[in-house]
Amino acid sequence: MKALQIIQSAYRCTVEEQDDPVVWFAQVLQNNGGEIDILLKGNAVNYVIAGQDSSGLKFGKWQQNQPAKLDLDLTDCLKNGLGIYIISEDAQDRGIPTDKIIAGIKTVSRKELPALFEEYEQVWHW
């Protein structure tokens, strides 16, 4: 099965789980024989900024000791053969400079989405 995971809700569970559950789920499926790719849209395009550091996050007396490292998670995904796409307009809208994007991330415009979706048996939107 070839599936595209679309992630739009950014930083879901990253305080509790130290990762994005959909990114983790995509890796699990890929490691068990699935053909999985990821499309980041909306605020989730922020995941592709290299060198993110969320250490120092505190809520009252509680401090996050194992912060999420989403850029490294995505780098691992790329190493394991997952394709990762971002919507170029969403990155531009958020002022993400191209030189800060993790190497290997592919960009697609909104106009190109129907053709991208045609490459997959299933498209899951989270």
Order of alpha helices (4+ residues) and beta strands (2+ residues): beta-alpha-alpha-beta-beta-beta-alpha-beta-alpha-beta-alpha-beta
